[in-house]
Amino acid sequence: MAQINNTKKPPQFDGTNYGYWKAKMTTHIKSINRNIKIWHTVETKFEVANLAQPTVAEEEKLQNIDIALSVIHDAINQRVFEQIKNLEMAHDAWKKLGESYEGT
């Protein structure tokens, strides 16, 4: 099971200076467990064929998605969180943040 070994606090995002936060957050997520698979769950849309019975590989990806989404949640303030609180996939949350804040 994947664990978060990076104990450094993620960079905080308040809805401003998105490009700066995105660059720092990308590096932060990539540094978790030195496991690029966690970052891939942010970059790539992932779906499980049968959520009730995921394969071992799918289960690992789901755990990595949960880790990445948790880190994203920890990095944003309440106002920003309101925009992604119902999204269950790290990729979807990351994409929504980009759509909402790119250029700020």
N, C-alpha and C positions, 0 to 999 in steps of 0.2 A: 504494500500500500504506500502511495506517495505521501510524503510529509513535507511540511514547510520548514526548511532548515534556515532560510534567510530570515533572520530576526530583525533586520533593518525595517523601519517604518516606511511604507510606500510614500512616494511624493504626493502631496495633497493638491487637489484640484477644486477650485471654487467657482469655476465657470469662466475664468479669464486666463489668457496666455496659454491656450490649448496646445499649441505647437511645442512649447517648452515642456509642458507636463507630459505630453505624448512621448517625446523622446526619452525623458527620464523614466517614465512608466514602462516603456518597452524594455529598456535595460533592466529595470527592476524585476519584471516578470521573467525575463530570460535568465536572471540570476537565481531564481528559486530552484533549489536543489541542483543547480547547474544542469537542469533538465529542459532541453529545448522543446520537448513534447508539450509542456505546459504552455509555452508561447504559441505553438502550432494550434492549440485549441482556441486561441484568441484570433489568429489569422484566418483560420479555415472553418467553414460551416461544417458541422458534424451532426449526423442523425443516426439513431439506433433503429434497426429494423423492427426489433421486438423489445420494447423497453422493459417488459415483464421478465424477459430472459436474455439479458445481454451476454454476448460472448465474453471471454476473459479479456480480449483486446479492447472490446467496447467498454467494459467495466473500467479498465485503466484510463481510457479516454474520458469517461464520465467523471472519474475522480479528478483528473487533471482540469477538466472544465470547472468543477466545483472549486478547486484551489484558485484558478485564475479569476473566477467571478468574485470570490471572496476578497481577493486582493484588490480588485477594481472597486468593490463596495467600500473597502477600508480607505481608499484613496480619495473619495469624493465627499463633498459636504451634503447636507440634507436636501438642499434645493436641487442639486444635480442628481442626487439619488432618486428623487421623485420621478425623473424621466426614464429611469431604467429599472425601477424596482420590480416590475412584473416580468422582466426578461430572465429566462432561466439558462441561457447559453452565454458564455463569455464572449463569443464572437458577435452575437447580436447586441450585447451591451456596448462593446467596443465600437461597433459600426454606428450605433445610435449616437454615442458621444461624438464621434467624428462628424456625423451629419449635423448635429446640433451646434458644435463649437469650433469646427475647422475655421481658421481665420481670425479667431478671437485672441 
